[in-house]
């Protein structure tokens, strides 16, 4: 079967990543989703099969060099280099700055900033050869406004935005666009754990008076990979209900 494009989404088993995966099932794309566990892979496969799409889930631990080696080898051996790359996977290890341990700092920067460097560096060469590529890196509103207890996360996301601008300049001539999407507070399993009083307080500070939906972020990501967005590159697009303007 011939596919229009191959799409790779990291962290595709839940939350925003799962919503992005679901949004791409509507087209003739071969979908590749990553997760850190076999349960995550099962979730990815269920999304793909339930929507009568084609694709697969692959285990990838962004904090493990051996996992990266297996992942890149698998993509090469199976001709799965993506035309569209969405770097979504990530996690947090929050702590106030004076109590933040070295591993909390290093792990978050490694999983976000360093991992995106490795993924893009290993997967962009086929895009250069084909003179086509769409790369979306997930950032956060926190990179623009800061957030107490998240110095590591904010530093990583800020680095991703700066790196994306530089890469957009380097690869634009080859018809490769690179953009960031920066969500604010989004209803996912990560925000479900927040205290309801805190959620109410945050919502009161958002002009639209609510948290965003993962599907709304997915729609923006999908738009930035579409033909309608061919002239957009090097940008960070915020989606936060007006929390940051």
Phi, psi and omega in degrees: 000137180266131181251145180297313179208160172254133185238127177247126179235118177276148181063049189263009187268348182202168173058222182298319181300318179294320178296322177296315178304313181298324182294333181271355180288347184283349184242172182277064180248150169266120189258131178236118179242145177247153175208164183270350184225164177294327176297321177296319178297320178299319179297318178297314181298323180295319178298314183295312183290322182291340178257012179055038178256174178247144179157192183197163174254144180228134178289131176211119175260110185291352180250022185222114183297322180296321178297320176299315181300315178297319183296309181295323178296319180296316179299318181294313184295332184252014178052053183246024177297129187278152170273329179237125181240126179238107180272096184249330189300146177178175177202175181234150169223082188281145174189148176294151193305316184291343179254355184292127180275159181302319182292328177294320177292308185295318183296318182291317177294325181292315183289328181268286189289307183296321181294320179294323175302312182296316183295312181296317182299322182278338186249355184277338183300316175297326176297318178298320180295320182275352184054042176200136174189144175231119181238126176240123178252126180282123176250215181197150174301334180300332179294334181268327186245352183076163178202126181303135177083004183231040180301321179293313181296315181295318178298318180295313181294322176297320177296321178297317180296317180293318178298319182297320178297318180294316180293327177299322177290321184289326190247002181300326181298337180263019178063037175247118177258143182225119182226164175244145170244127185242094179287153169267227179278117183240139177291104175217179178296336178290320181275344177300332183280352180289147177299137184298323178298321178293319179297321178294321179296314179297314181301325180293339180266356179262124181309323179278358170062031178198162170284155178281169177256144179302325180296328179291321176294317180300320179298321179293315179301314181297319178301318183292346176262357186272168178298331181294343182250020184300337184257016178250119176206154179073018185252153167248114182261121181270140175224096190212014178070012181097004179303318174238131181235000000 
